[in-house]
Amino acid sequence: MFFLAIGVGAILQVVWEMTDLIRGDDSLASVGTPVNAAAFLFGAVFMYVTGLFIAL
């Protein structure tokens, strides 16, 4: 049970840090910029299309 608590704590710490990074006011450190959103969407579409090619 102790190791489960360590794992849950690590996950919560990462979620906390990512939330602060997304909400951040510093434009250089912020993850929620339009360029990053576009890159994320492009990557998701690229992986989806690659999966379609592999399925064929």
TORPA-4810 file (N, C-alpha, C, O; in nm, 3 decimals):
<nodes>
NODE_1_0.082_-0.119_0.000_0.000_0.000_0.000_0.087_0.126_0.000_0.047_0.230_-0.052_M
NODE_2_0.206_0.115_0.059_0.295_0.230_0.066_0.341_0.273_-0.073_0.345_0.392_-0.104_F
NODE_3_0.375_0.174_-0.159_0.422_0.207_-0.293_0.310_0.264_-0.379_0.334_0.347_-0.467_F
NODE_4_0.188_0.219_-0.356_0.074_0.276_-0.427_0.057_0.423_-0.390_0.026_0.506_-0.475_L
NODE_5_0.076_0.454_-0.263_0.065_0.593_-0.218_0.174_0.679_-0.282_0.149_0.795_-0.317_A
NODE_6_0.294_0.625_-0.297_0.403_0.699_-0.362_0.368_0.724_-0.509_0.390_0.834_-0.560_I
NODE_7_0.314_0.622_-0.577_0.276_0.638_-0.717_0.165_0.739_-0.736_0.171_0.821_-0.827_G
NODE_8_0.064_0.734_-0.652_-0.047_0.829_-0.660_0.004_0.971_-0.632_-0.037_1.066_-0.698_V
NODE_9_0.091_0.984_-0.537_0.148_1.115_-0.507_0.228_1.171_-0.624_0.222_1.290_-0.653_G
NODE_10_0.304_1.085_-0.691_0.381_1.129_-0.808_0.288_1.173_-0.920_0.313_1.274_-0.986_A
NODE_11_0.183_1.097_-0.943_0.087_1.134_-1.048_0.020_1.267_-1.016_0.007_1.352_-1.104_I
NODE_12_-0.020_1.285_-0.893_-0.084_1.411_-0.855_0.012_1.529_-0.868_-0.029_1.639_-0.905_L
NODE_13_0.138_1.507_-0.837_0.237_1.615_-0.850_0.254_1.655_-0.996_0.264_1.773_-1.027_Q
NODE_14_0.257_1.558_-1.086_0.269_1.589_-1.229_0.145_1.663_-1.278_0.157_1.760_-1.353_V
NODE_15_0.026_1.619_-1.236_-0.097_1.687_-1.276_-0.095_1.830_-1.224_-0.134_1.923_-1.296_V
NODE_16_-0.052_1.850_-1.101_-0.045_1.984_-1.041_0.050_2.074_-1.120_0.015_2.188_-1.151_W
NODE_17_0.168_2.024_-1.154_0.266_2.104_-1.227_0.217_2.135_-1.368_0.236_2.246_-1.417_E
NODE_18_0.155_2.038_-1.435_0.105_2.063_-1.570_-0.009_2.164_-1.568_-0.020_2.246_-1.659_M
NODE_19_-0.094_2.159_-1.467_-0.202_2.256_-1.455_-0.146_2.396_-1.436_-0.195_2.491_-1.498_T
NODE_20_-0.045_2.410_-1.352_0.018_2.541_-1.334_0.083_2.589_-1.463_0.078_2.708_-1.495_D
NODE_21_0.143_2.498_-1.537_0.210_2.534_-1.662_0.108_2.579_-1.767_0.133_2.674_-1.841_L
NODE_22_-0.005_2.511_-1.774_-0.107_2.546_-1.872_-0.171_2.681_-1.839_-0.198_2.761_-1.928_I
NODE_23_-0.195_2.705_-1.709_-0.258_2.831_-1.668_-0.159_2.946_-1.657_-0.199_3.059_-1.630_R
NODE_24_-0.029_2.919_-1.676_0.075_3.019_-1.651_0.060_3.145_-1.734_0.010_3.141_-1.847_G
NODE_25_0.104_3.257_-1.677_0.097_3.385_-1.747_0.222_3.410_-1.831_0.218_3.491_-1.924_D
NODE_26_0.329_3.342_-1.801_0.453_3.360_-1.876_0.439_3.292_-2.012_0.424_3.170_-2.020_D
NODE_27_0.445_3.370_-2.119_0.419_3.316_-2.252_0.526_3.218_-2.296_0.499_3.130_-2.378_S
NODE_28_0.648_3.231_-2.245_0.754_3.139_-2.285_0.738_3.002_-2.220_0.780_2.902_-2.276_L
NODE_29_0.678_2.998_-2.102_0.665_2.872_-2.030_0.526_2.810_-2.043_0.503_2.699_-1.997_A
NODE_30_0.434_2.881_-2.104_0.297_2.833_-2.112_0.281_2.726_-2.218_0.338_2.735_-2.327_S
NODE_31_0.205_2.624_-2.185_0.179_2.515_-2.278_0.056_2.546_-2.363_0.042_2.494_-2.473_V
NODE_32_-0.032_2.629_-2.313_-0.159_2.655_-2.379_-0.155_2.761_-2.487_-0.249_2.840_-2.498_G
NODE_33_-0.049_2.767_-2.568_-0.043_2.865_-2.676_-0.107_2.807_-2.801_-0.118_2.685_-2.814_T
NODE_34_-0.151_2.892_-2.892_-0.211_2.842_-3.017_-0.116_2.754_-3.099_-0.160_2.657_-3.161_P
NODE_35_0.011_2.787_-3.099_0.107_2.705_-3.174_0.116_2.565_-3.115_0.120_2.467_-3.189_V
NODE_36_0.118_2.555_-2.984_0.124_2.423_-2.920_-0.005_2.345_-2.943_0.000_2.223_-2.962_N
NODE_37_-0.118_2.411_-2.942_-0.244_2.343_-2.968_-0.248_2.291_-3.112_-0.294_2.179_-3.136_A
NODE_38_-0.200_2.372_-3.207_-0.196_2.329_-3.347_-0.100_2.211_-3.364_-0.131_2.117_-3.437_A
NODE_39_0.014_2.216_-3.298_0.110_2.105_-3.308_0.052_1.978_-3.247_0.073_1.869_-3.301_A
NODE_40_-0.020_1.991_-3.137_-0.084_1.874_-3.076_-0.188_1.813_-3.170_-0.192_1.692_-3.189_F
NODE_41_-0.271_1.898_-3.230_-0.373_1.849_-3.322_-0.310_1.784_-3.445_-0.357_1.681_-3.492_L
NODE_42_-0.204_1.845_-3.498_-0.134_1.787_-3.613_-0.078_1.650_-3.577_-0.090_1.555_-3.655_F
NODE_43_-0.018_1.638_-3.459_0.036_1.510_-3.416_-0.071_1.404_-3.398_-0.052_1.288_-3.434_G
NODE_44_-0.185_1.443_-3.343_-0.295_1.348_-3.324_-0.349_1.301_-3.458_-0.376_1.182_-3.476_A
NODE_45_-0.367_1.393_-3.553_-0.416_1.356_-3.686_-0.314_1.268_-3.758_-0.352_1.171_-3.823_V
NODE_46_-0.187_1.300_-3.745_-0.082_1.221_-3.809_-0.081_1.078_-3.754_-0.069_0.982_-3.830_F
NODE_47_-0.094_1.064_-3.622_-0.098_0.929_-3.564_-0.223_0.854_-3.609_-0.217_0.733_-3.632_M
NODE_48_-0.337_0.923_-3.621_-0.460_0.859_-3.666_-0.446_0.809_-3.810_-0.485_0.697_-3.842_Y
NODE_49_-0.392_0.894_-3.896_-0.374_0.855_-4.036_-0.274_0.741_-4.048_-0.294_0.650_-4.129_V
NODE_50_-0.168_0.745_-3.971_-0.071_0.635_-3.972_-0.138_0.505_-3.928_-0.111_0.399_-3.985_T
NODE_51_-0.224_0.512_-3.828_-0.296_0.393_-3.784_-0.389_0.339_-3.892_-0.405_0.217_-3.906_G
NODE_52_-0.450_0.430_-3.969_-0.535_0.386_-4.080_-0.453_0.314_-4.187_-0.497_0.212_-4.239_L
NODE_53_-0.335_0.366_-4.218_-0.249_0.299_-4.317_-0.206_0.162_-4.270_-0.201_0.068_-4.349_F
NODE_54_-0.175_0.150_-4.142_-0.132_0.020_-4.089_-0.249_-0.079_-4.091_-0.228_-0.197_-4.117_I
NODE_55_-0.371_-0.032_-4.065_-0.487_-0.120_-4.063_-0.522_-0.172_-4.201_-0.583_-0.278_-4.214_A
NODE_56_-0.484_-0.098_-4.304_-0.516_-0.143_-4.441_-0.418_-0.246_-4.480_-0.425_-0.298_-4.592_L
</nodes>
